[in-house]
Amino acid sequence: MPRVPDLDPGAMTDHQRKVHDMIAGGPRGQVRGPLAVWLNRPGLAEPAQALGQYCRYDSSLSTRLSELAILVIARHWNSEFEWWAHKTHALKAGLPIEIIDAIRDRQPPPFTTDTEAVVVEFISVLHAQRRVPDELYARALALLGQDGVIDLVGLAGYYTLISMTINVFDVQPPEGDPREMG
């Protein structure tokens, strides 16, 4: 059971309603998961959802690379909800199921491009070592450009916050949806 119950729409403050409507009226189309938790603190929810919208919809990274990075982060944090929420997006973005399953199973993915490989390595090393070595940074810079590296780090930070929120507040996929990460 989630540690923070969903807000009663009739009991929201004006600020909560404003943020709720901003999220629901945007590309996400609904308020769920960590955003529903954050809505309890609209001062956090408002800038966090704006950062998330940038990271997911407006960054210099392709949707395919963004979704790949999000899955690696979800796996790192064992964030079942985030995995559930983004696996379908990754498939729609053209990420092969073999890569997705390998990440889930903590196996080396069968990459189709050097760019995919550097994104996974960058996110994995960043989470494990809290930094990236010069050689990895140089490869990421060559493949993603400066904007891409900056956006990748921003995405890593945002989805780490998402995953921590999911794990602390025990946010689970909807009832009836299969758990996939194990």
SULSULVEN-V866167 format. One record per pair of residues at least 24 apart in sequence whose C-alpha atoms are under 6 Angstrom apart, sorted by the first residue. I is the first residue (numbers start at 1). GAP is how many residues later the second one is. If there is no record, write none. Layout:
I/GAP  I/GAP
This chain:
2/167  2/168  2/169  3/166  16/26  19/27  34/131  34/132  55/100  60/88  61/87  63/30  64/29  79/84  81/91  81/92  104/77  115/28
